Amino acid sequence: MVMDKKQEQAARQAQPTCSMRDRLTRFMEEKAMRKTPERYEILRVAGLAGGIFTIDDLMHLMNEHAQFQVSRATLFNTMELFCEAGLVIKHSLATAAHYEMRTDSSPKAYVICRQCNTITKVSTSTARLALQNLHVRYFNIEDKLVYMHGLCRKCQAKNRQEARKKVKKLKS
């Protein structure tokens, strides 16, 4: 059986989501919380995001893929619950909170453009290796995340173009 890219992605994401669903169930049982269908549906749809996402992104995915509608307040509250349960990493970046499913405990590095606020995950093995070996005495590190701020290639080109226009304008 040949799968297209969307089917392959869904199959890869179905596996971690299953264990995440179990982890969510255990967490809610430990905290004596209600196990609502909305929470499980939000977890399922958040797994479809495939990287870093905002509440707006999640709302859009919910509108496309969810079995039912939920409010933005429900999304915010549920994402906080998922963070507390250790299912989601909350990145407080740029102008809004960004979230990412915690599918593994491997170190992660990101570059953030200070002009357009684009966030890109760095996939170099060098960054991961350096973070993997990082230990701090008397401190239990739960997440190894590094954020590097600067200018992306598009913004650099845009700034050079604007600078050339200013110089041209001054000369004329």
Secondary structure, DSSP 4 states (H G I P E B T S, - for coil): ----HHHHHHHHHHHHHHHHHHHHHHHHHHTT----HHHHHHHHHHHTS-S-B-HHHHHHHHHHH-SS---HHHHHHHHHHHHHTTSEEEEEETTEEEEEE------EEEEEETTT--EEEE--HHHHHHHHT---TT------EEEEEE--HHHHHHHHHHHHHHHHHHH-
